[in-house]
Amino acid sequence: MKHYSIAEIQCQLAARLNLSDLWKREMRVWGFRLTAPSLDRLVCLGLHRLRLMGKLEKQLFPQWIRAGMTVVDIGANQGLYALLFSQLVGASGHVLAFEPEPDMFAALVHNCALNSAKNIECIELALGASAGIATLARSLVHAGDNRLATVHGRKIIRSVNIQVAPLDEVIGERTVDFIKIDVQGWEWEVFRGMQRTLERNRDIQIYFEFWPQGLRNAGCNPAEMLADLRDRGFYLFEHVNGEERPVSDNNLASGWTGQRFTNIYARR
């Protein structure tokens, strides 16, 4: 008989509590109806509802996204931002929402149906540099921190095999106007798989999480990723205290450690 330490028992209990059906309840956020699949996702919705999360994005996305656009949401999670994009692009636009984790994908599909969002195409797939099978470290207490990177600091995880493909192969010749990427350090792999898309769509805009330590965990040099985007003609900006500021040096990449991150807006 296997003996568990007190810490292991605590981790198991935390995971069971978080994933309990008690939390699978509906909440209205930004005018959308969403059902959370776990306690941590319910808390996430509550924080957005209280404007403690997502306030900046809620202000910025309507400035960048217009009716008729095609938006790609990479790391769609339970679908709140995909629904916002759906509203912004309207009936003449289209949203491709990518989410590889099975529980989150089920929540994404459910929430899109709950809001009759017919212009969202939900795709159960991770995006990367090449096609294949990868192992996702699924956090059982924080489903916003699922990772394909090789290092995961959290102990309460479950490994899930998922499909990976380059965005170039998935969308083919379709026009893309806006891309959001939030994949916990896997961003460089995503960029590597969309080279043709970036070249074909010269007016494309990208909004992505920039977490230097997470990128390093995935084998990426953060400064080189920013330099590559600049070489492709992109100007990079942060939004701080209501102002758009150019990302003008690499201190952002080299000086940041641990959990520190920001979001970067890229446009040509």
ABEGO torsion letter per residue (X at the ends): XBBBBAAAAAAAAAAAAAABAAABBBBBBGGBBBBBABAAAAAAAAAAAAGABGAAAAAAAAAABBBGBBBBBBGAEAGAAAAAAAAAAEAABBBBBBBABAAAAAAAAAAAAAAGBAABBBBBBBBBABBEBBBBBBBAABAAABBABABBABABBBBBBBBBBBAAAAAEABBBABBBBBAGGAAAAAAAAAAAAAAABAABBBBBBBBAAAAAAAGBBAAAAAAAAAAAGBBBBBBBGGBBBBBABAAAAAABBEABBBBBBBBX
